[in-house]
C-alpha cells in the first residue's frame, strides 16, 4: 500500500488543509494466473481531499476525490479480465470458492459554508478470503479527510481623527 500525506497552509487571506492517501497494488496468489501473473491483481488509486477557508469573507470550500480501483483477474485458460470499480461500487471475486473476496469502493462527501469546510473521500474495503473461518481478512485502505474552521478576519479599523484642541483663552 502507498503512503498518506497531509498538509496545512495559511496566508493572510486563506487557510487550506490537504490530505492524500496513495494507492497501491495487491497480488493474490502470485503465479497462479498463468505466465507468472497473480490470480488477481488489485490496484488502488489515490484519494485526495482539500478544504479551504477564505479568511476575508469566511466562506469555506471543499473538494474530494475518492479512490478508484482496478481489478484484473488472470486465468491460465480464459486469459485476463480487467474491471474498474468507481466510488460506491462493489465486486465479488471467485464467488463460491474458498478464495471468495469482495472489494467495496467508498464515495466522497463535502460540506462547506460560512466558517468551515470538510471533505471526506472514503476508502476501499478489501474483504479477502471471506469463506475462511472467522470471515477472512478485512483491510480498509485509501481514506482521506480534510477540514478547516475559522472566522473572517476583522476589517481594518481607521482610528477617528483626534478632537480639535480647545481654543486658547482670550
Buried (B, 14 or more C-beta within 10 A) or exposed (E): BBEBEEEEEEEEEBBBBBBBBBBBEBBBEEEBBBEEBBBBBBBBBBBBBBBBBBBEEBBBBBBBBBBBBBBBBBEEEEEEEEEBBEBEBEBEBBEEEEBBBBBBBBEBBBEBEEBBBBBBBBBBBBBBBBBEEEEBEEEEBBBBBBBBEBEBEEEEEEEEEEEEEEEEEE
